[in-house]
Amino acid sequence: MWHGHYLKYFEDGREAFGEKYGISYLDIYNNGYVTPLISINCKYLKPLNYQDIILVETSFINVEAAKIYFKYRILSENYKTVYTEGESIQVFLNKESRALQLTHPDFFIDWKKKNGIY
């Protein structure tokens, strides 16, 4: 499988996480921010084939900085094989001015409290 697909799977994991836990891209946008990626890393452990059925495990990692940090694992459907591990970091930009947010936005603090993270 082409290596670029793995990053798309990470994006799918971020989107699914956001929808499930109430921090989707639309939720962030409606609170006045966009969250561009500033870093993404992918460690290829075993090759995937196009017919493989996979799971994308996406974990939110709490950090003090005003960033969204995720870790990923691409796994076989039986959880026995880890194909890929990775991580991504996003920052908060004001959606109008594109100014970098240096502290956690209020809505993000509220989200973290609601989910027992803060």
N, C-alpha and C positions, 0 to 999 in steps of 0.2 A: 504494500500500500504506500502511496506517496506520502512523504513525511509531513507535508503541509496539512493533511487532513487531521492530524493529531491536535493541532492548535484549534481547528474548528470544533473538535470534540470538547476541548477545554471551554470554548465559548458556549457550546450547548450546555455544559455543566454549570457555568455561571448563570446562564439564563434560567435553567431549571431550578437552581438554588434560589435565585431571586424571586421567582414565582411562588415557590413553596414557602419561603420564609418572609415574604412581604417586603423585599428590598430589590424589586425588579428595576430595570433601566427606566421604565416609565414612572415608577414610584420616585426614583431619584430625580428624574427630570421634573416631575410635578412639584418637587420640593425646591426647585431652583438650581439644580446642578446637573452637570454631565460628569462622567467618570472615565476619561480615556486611560488606556493602558500605558504605563511607562516602562514596564518590564514584563517579559514573559520568558520562561525557561522550560525546556522539555528534555527529559533524559529518556532516551530510547533504550529499553531493556530487552525486548523481544519483538520480532516483526509481527505485524498484523496482516492477515489476508482479507480480501474483500468479503468473503463469506462469513467471517467471524462475527459472532454476536457478542457485543461488549457492554460493559457497564462503565459509566464515568462517575467516579466517586469524587465529590467536590466538598472541600472542608474550608470553612471560614476560619482564619487565624487572626485573633485579636492582637492588635498592635497599638502602641500609644500614639503614633503619628496619625495624622488625618489622611489615612489611606485605607483601601480595601485590599486585603491580602488573602488570596486563595491558594490552597494546595490541591493537587489533582492526582488521581491514579486511574489509569485505564486498565480494566480488569476483564478477565473472561467471565462469562455469565455465571459460572459456578464459583467465582471468587478465588480460584486456585492459581491462576496465572496473572501476574502483573506485567503488562506490556510496556507501560510508560508511566513515569512520574513527572510532575511539573509543578510550577507555581506561577502566579501572576500578581502584579501590583497595579492598582489603579489609584488615581488621585481625584480629588474633588475640584472642579472648576465651576465658577459661577456661569450659568448658562447664557447670561446676557453679556457680561463683560469679559468672560473667559479668564477672570482673575483666579489665581490659585488660592484655595482655601487652606489656611495654615493650621486651623483648629478643627476639631470635629464639628460638623454642622449639627444644629439642634435636633433635627429629625433623625440623624444617625445615632446620636446619643440616646434618644428615645427608643429607637429600634433595638439598640444593644441592651438597654435596660429591660425592655419587654421580653427579650430572649435570654435574659440572665447572663449577659456577657459583660456588662459595664460594672 
